[in-house]
Amino acid sequence: MGRWEPNGRGRLEQAALELYVEHGFERTTVAEIAARAGLTERTFFRHFADKREVLFGGSELLRQRMVDAATAAPAGATPLEAVGAGLDAVGEVFRERHAHAPRRATVIAANPELRERELIKLATLAAALADTLRERGVAEPAASLAAQSGITVFHVAFQQWIADDEERDLGLLMRAGLDELRAVTRAG
């Protein structure tokens, strides 16, 4: 493939993930990623700041989708209903990434630096969601508790979703997780 062919970013993501799985994140270079994608290193750096960002480049999209959907929730929505709206929007983002997600998770699990980056991503999502809830008039600590709980539901559902035998949609798993959370809190 030539440098001028379309979807350079997608090709770089695919090449990076393949190489990370084959050789490990630490042993894969930007030059190898670019070569596998049929692109130059310069093109790689037009799309990504470093080789970690290939795995985390969609974080801003997730944050924006979650925040926008929680903001757009009906005025009378409870904090968890607003969080649920955000989770629904995130589920849509992942709908076509099911084949990619388990491989990405395997690469992240094998590297402490990447696990830390994943935790930072989740914390950033929780902070953005809490800010959104506060803007909706939810007081503390309810805003932070609802946001952190929502991100925990996302994380648990995501782990279920990438399991080998799981066929349910991520959105359904997150909705089931929210229902379970409500049941657990009612039981207490």
Secondary structure, 3 states (H helix, E strand, C coil): CCCCCCCHHHHHHHHHHHHHHHHCCCCCCHHHHHHHHCCCHHHHHHHCCCCCHHHHCCHHHHHHHHHHHHHHCCCCCCHHHHHHHHHHHHHHHHCCCCCHHHHHHHHHHCCHHHHHHHHHHHHHHHHHHHHHHHHCCCCCCHHHHHHHHHHHHHHHHHHHHCCCCCCCCHHHHHHHHHHHHHHHHHHC
